[in-house]
């Protein structure tokens, strides 16, 4: 039986084959997902930070990435560890692999950022809440090329992992990016 282990690696240190294997994992994990497939923009959002990968033999079966983003709150620009592309291969779900990648992501956030943040699918909110992630109760917005624009469709879907004191009822504004801004 192949050995299963957790590895954390920066995007820059992934080989092309490793990147391709992670992308295949994410495409498969999000196929048929009620919130939509894993897009090229989603993949782009996943790159440039630290990837935590559960590997069985030489195949990735679980993944989460922490990338740096700036979030505006209470008149401050906060350094945020934004969690992207949390997924476990369908046949390996319910075995603790999601918890394993999130435990590493949370350790990274606690050691390097003002807060963690992520946009959660409805089906995953209980998972994140049980881990200490808190739903953002205030309004959300994005700093777009046209200025600050409300993102009401994201209200109630953004979760934060506070490292510093935050007013969870205040406004939270994310930096701009192509595709889903949150």
C-alpha positions in Angstrom: 0.0 0.0 0.0 1.3 3.5 -0.9 2.3 5.9 1.8 0.0 8.9 2.4 1.7 12.1 3.5 1.1 15.9 3.6 3.5 18.2 1.8 3.6 22.0 1.8 5.3 23.7 -1.2 5.4 27.1 -2.8 4.0 27.3 -6.4 7.6 28.1 -7.6 8.8 24.8 -6.3 6.2 22.6 -8.0 7.3 20.9 -11.1 5.1 21.2 -14.2 4.0 17.6 -13.7 3.0 18.3 -10.1 1.1 21.4 -11.1 -0.7 19.4 -13.8 -1.6 16.7 -11.2 -3.0 19.3 -8.8 -5.0 20.9 -11.6 -6.5 17.5 -12.5 -7.4 16.9 -8.9 -9.2 20.2 -8.7 -10.9 19.8 -12.0 -12.2 16.4 -10.9 -13.2 17.5 -7.4 -15.2 20.4 -8.6 -16.8 18.6 -11.6 -20.6 18.8 -11.2 -20.3 21.0 -8.2 -23.4 23.1 -7.6 -21.3 26.3 -7.5 -19.7 25.5 -10.9 -16.7 23.9 -12.3 -13.1 24.8 -11.5 -12.2 27.5 -14.0 -8.9 28.8 -15.4 -9.4 32.0 -13.3 -9.9 29.8 -10.2 -6.6 28.1 -11.1 -4.9 31.4 -11.5 -6.1 32.5 -8.0 -4.6 29.3 -6.6 -1.1 30.1 -7.8 1.6 32.2 -6.2 1.4 31.0 -2.6 1.8 27.9 -0.5 0.1 24.7 -1.5 -0.6 22.0 1.1 -1.1 18.7 -0.7 -2.1 15.3 0.6 -0.2 12.8 -1.5 -1.0 9.1 -1.8 1.9 7.3 -3.5 2.6 10.0 -6.1 -0.9 11.2 -6.7 -2.4 14.3 -4.9 -5.7 13.4 -3.2 -6.2 16.6 -1.2 -5.3 20.3 -1.6 -5.5 23.8 -0.2 -3.5 26.9 -1.1 -2.8 30.0 0.9 -2.2 33.1 -1.2 -1.6 36.6 0.1 -4.3 39.2 -0.6 -5.0 42.7 0.8 -8.4 43.1 2.5 -9.6 46.5 3.6 -11.4 46.7 7.0 -11.9 49.5 9.5 -9.7 51.9 7.6 -6.8 49.4 7.4 -5.3 47.2 4.7 -4.9 43.8 6.2 -2.5 41.2 5.0 -4.7 38.2 4.5 -3.9 34.5 4.0 -6.6 33.8 1.5 -7.4 30.1 1.2 -8.1 28.8 -2.3 -8.9 25.5 -4.0 -9.7 23.3 -1.0 -10.6 19.9 -2.4 -10.3 16.2 -1.7 -10.7 13.5 -4.4 -14.2 12.2 -4.3 -13.2 8.6 -3.3 -11.1 9.8 -0.4 -13.5 12.2 1.2 -14.5 11.7 4.9 -11.1 10.4 5.8 -9.6 13.6 7.4 -7.7 14.8 4.4 -9.6 18.1 4.2 -8.9 18.7 7.9 -5.2 17.9 7.3 -4.8 20.5 4.6 -6.8 23.1 6.5 -4.7 22.5 9.7 -1.6 23.4 7.8 -3.3 26.4 6.1 -4.5 27.7 9.5 -0.9 27.4 11.0 0.4 29.4 8.0 -2.3 32.0 8.6 -1.6 32.3 12.3 2.1 32.7 11.7 2.2 35.1 8.8 -1.1 37.0 8.4 -3.5 39.4 10.1 -6.4 37.1 9.2 -7.4 34.2 7.0 -10.3 34.5 4.6 -12.1 32.3 2.1 -15.2 32.1 0.0 -17.2 29.0 1.0 -19.6 26.9 -0.9 -22.8 26.4 1.0 -22.1 22.7 1.5 -18.7 23.5 3.2 -19.8 26.1 5.7 -20.3 23.6 8.6 -16.8 22.2 7.9 -15.2 25.7 8.2 -17.3 26.8 11.2 -16.3 23.6 13.1 -12.7 24.6 12.6 -13.1 28.0 14.1 -13.7 30.0 10.9 -16.3 32.7 11.4 -18.9 33.9 8.9 -18.4 37.6 7.9 -21.6 39.2 9.2 -21.1 42.6 7.6 -21.3 43.8 4.0 -18.7 42.7 1.4 -17.3 44.7 -1.5 -14.4 44.7 -4.0 -11.9 47.4 -4.8 -12.5 47.4 -8.6 -10.9 49.5 -11.4 -14.1 51.6 -11.1 -13.8 52.1 -7.3 -15.4 50.2 -4.4 -18.3 48.0 -5.6 -20.6 46.1 -3.2 -20.6 42.3 -3.7 -24.0 41.4 -2.1 -24.0 37.9 -3.7 -21.0 37.1 -1.5 -22.5 38.4 1.8 -22.9 35.4 4.1 -20.4 33.3 2.1 -17.2 34.8 3.3 -15.5 33.2 6.3 -12.6 34.6 8.2 -10.0 33.1 10.6 -9.2 36.1 12.8 -5.7 36.4 14.1 -6.2 40.0 15.2 -9.4 41.6 16.6 -11.9 42.4 13.9 -15.4 43.9 13.8 -17.2 41.0 12.0 -20.2 43.3 11.4 -18.2 45.9 9.5 -17.5 46.1 5.8 -14.8 43.9 4.3 -13.4 44.9 0.9 -11.2 42.6 -1.2 -8.6 43.6 -3.7 -9.4 43.2 -7.4 -8.7 40.2 -9.5 -10.2 38.6 -12.7 -12.9 36.0 -12.3 -14.6 35.6 -8.9 -13.3 38.5 -6.8 -13.9 36.6 -3.6 
